[in-house]
Amino acid sequence: MPKSKSSTEIQSMVNRRFFEVVDCLVENGTLHSLSGFAIECGLHAPRYREMRSVYGTAARKDEATARYIAVETEALYYLITRYHVSAKWLITGDGTMFE
């Protein structure tokens, strides 16, 4: 069920880094697409397409209108374990994007 409250500053920053790294993985050919990543990991692709319009680099919607306020833990887990994304960078923004 979508949440109706707004995201915290930390959630917003993690959401933005999530889309930044997914875009990087698509650009370098590691991932085919955001939807492909979601499907591969058993996540709900429409959720992530909608969140991209709020938190992605080319965001078109305001956070106040977001139905989904946080990337699921499973999505973060798969980026870290399958694609060697730095957990520290993903959560805090410190360090490098990849291990």
N, C-alpha and C positions, 0 to 999 in steps of 0.2 A: 504494500500500500504506500503510495507516495506521501511524503511528509509535507506539511503546510507551513512549518516554521522556517526561518531563515538559517543559513549555515553560519558557523562561527568563522572567525578570521583564519584559524588554523585549517578548518575543513576546506575553505575556499582556496588556500594556498596549496594544499595537497591535491585538490581537484585540478587546479591549473597545472601542477607538475605532472600529474597523471596524463593529461592530454598532451603536454609538451613531449613527454617521453614516447607516447604512442605515435605522435606525429613523426618523431625522429626515427622510430623503428620502421614506420611506413616509408619514409623518405629513403632510408638506406636499404630497403628491400627485405628486411627481416620479417616484417608483417605485411600482409596484403592490404589490410584496411582495419579500421576501428571495429566495424561490424564483424569482420573475420576473426579478430581477436576475441570479441565477446562470445561469438558462437563456439569457437575452439575451446574456450574456457567454461562453457556452460552458463554464461551470463546472459542477461536480457538485453539484446542488441538495441532495441528502441530506447531503452533507458539511457544508454551511453550516447546515442545519436542526439537525444534531446539535451543531455547534460553538456555535450560539446557546444551546443548553441549558446550556452550560458558561460561555460568555463574554458572553452577552447580558445586558441590564439585568434580566431576570427569570430569571436562571440558576437551574436546579434541580439541577444536577449539580456535583460537585467536580472541580476540574482534574485531580486524580490519576487519575480514571476516564476522562479524555478520550482518544479514539482519534486525534483530529486535534489537533495542537498549534499549528499556525500557519496563518493565512490565506495563501492562495497569492498570489504576486507579481502574477499576472494580475488578481486581484480588486482589489488596491490600484491597479494601473495604470488599470483601468476607472473606478474612483471618481475618480481624479485627472483623467483625460483627458475623460471623458464628463460628469462631474457637477461639475467644478471644485472638488473637495475639495482643501484645502491639503495638499500632500505633507508640509510641515513639521509641521503639526498632526497628521496621521495617524501619522507616525513618532515625533515627539517629544512631542506634546501641547502645544507652544508655539504661540502665535498664535491665529488664528480657524479655525473648522472649514472655511469656504469662502473661496476667493480673491475 
